[in-house]
């Protein structure tokens, strides 16, 4: 009789994304993300507002501007208007970043200053990246499974110990989903 017994089903998934916090972008990162506001495009380092707009980048949530210098890819992620940015816009931007760098093994992203607690921003960033990187692969052939991002470093200033603790908590939550 199977009454009262449980059957466990284990699904194959992509490897879990490792998320770390560091004071700087690691040298091994082949892609680096940063954020831009739609009403502050002129503040993007080394890119004029006109150049960003000519590339079709307007800083809208979920939009990306990918710039390659050969060795490393730089991904500018739109957050929308500075006054309107919250967790939802950050999730959208981080998901777009994760998709843009999905074929890279190691990436980094700079912790943005949003007027929210740094630990909250790091938490949202870590969870969003892990969930966006997930791919259910059990029913796919090996040829159909694209490589995924393995390691993401959040480059931050401030209380690294508190940020690391919050990212560890957030990654535990995301792994459980």
N, C-alpha and C positions, 0 to 999 in steps of 0.2 A: 504494500500500500504506500502511496506517495503522500497521503494525507499528513500534513505537519512537517514535511521535509521541504527544504529550499533548494533550488537549483541556481547555481551561480553562472552567469554568462560573462565571459571576459572578452572585451572587444580590443582588437589591435588598433592602436592609435599612433600618431607620430610621437617621437620622443618628447618628453616634457621639456619646455624651454627653461633653461637655467637663467635666473635673473639675479644680478649682483648690483651692489652699489659701490662706487669708487669716487675718489676725489678728481679723477681725470679719465679721459677716453683712453682705453687700452690701445697699445700700438698694434695689436693683432686685429682690431676691428676693421672690417673692410667696408662698412657702411656706418655713417653717423647721422643721427637725426637731430633736428632742431625745430623750433616752433616759430611761427610768424602770425601776427594779427592782421586781419584784412584792412584795418584802418591805420596800420603802422608798417606798411610794406617797405618804406624807406629805411627802417631800422634793421633790415636783414644784413648781417655783415657780408661785405664784399660783393653785394649784388644791389644794383640800383633798382628803384621802384619801377622805372621804365623797362629795364631788362626783365624783371619778374613778370610784369604785365605782358610784354611781348611773347614770353614763353607760355602765356595763358594762365599764369598763376595769379590768383586774386586773394589768396589767404582764406578762402571759405573752408569751413570745417570738412575734413575728409579729403581735401585737395592736397596734392604733393607737387613739389618741384624737385626733380632729381638732377643732380649735377655730378658728373664724373670727371675726376682729374686723372684717371688711369689707374692709380693704385687704390683709391678710396672713393666711395660714392657718398655724396652729401645729399640728404633728403630734408628739404624744408617742408614742414607740415603745417597746413592752415588750421587756425583755431577760430576764425571768425573775428568779430569785433571785440576789442579788448574789454569793453564794458559788459559784454554778454557772456564771457567765457566762464564755464563751470565744468563740473565733472563730465557731463554728457558730451560736450565739445571735445574735451581731452580724450575720452574713450574713442570717439570718431576719428580724431587725428592719429592716435596711437595705432588703431586698427589699420588705417591707411598706410602708416609707416611700416607696420609689420608685413603687410602685403607687398609693399614696394621693395622690401629687402629680403623677401622669402627665400631667395636663392643664395643668400649669403649665410655663412655658418656663424660668424661672430659680428655683432653689431653693437653700437652704443647709441644712447640718446641722452641729450642734455636735459636735465630737470628744469622745466620752465618756471619762471616767477609769475604766478597768476593771482596773487593776493589771497590765496588759500594757504592753509598750513602745509609746509613742505612734506610732512609725513603723509598727509592726505593725498597730495599730488603724486608722490612716489607710489603709494598704495594703488591708486587708480591706474597709473601708468603700468605697473607690474601686472595687475590682473587683466587689463585690456590687452596687453601684448601676449600674455599666455593664452587667453581665450581666442584671440585673432590668429594665433599660430597653430591652433589645434586643427587637425584634419583626420577624419575617420577614414581609415585606409583598408579595413578588413575586406571589403568587397571589390577592391581595385587590384589590377595586375601590377606586378613590380614595375613594369614599364610606364604605368600611369601615375605612379607615386613620385611627385616632385620633391626634391630636397627641401628641407625646412630649416629655418633659423634655429640654431642650437643654444646660443648664448647671447644674452643681452645685458649690457652694463649700463646702469643709470649713472651718468656723470653728474655729481652734485657737490655743492659747497654746503657748509653748515654742519649740523650734528650727524655725522655719518653713522654713529652707533644707533641713534634713534631711527634713522632712515633704514638701516639694515634690518633692524628688528621689525619695522612695519612692513618692509618688503617680504621678509620671511613669513610673516603672518598672512599677507596677501597671497603669496604663492601657494601656501598651504590651502587656502580657501579655493583658489583657482584649480589646483590639482584635484580637489575633491568634487569638482563640478563634473 
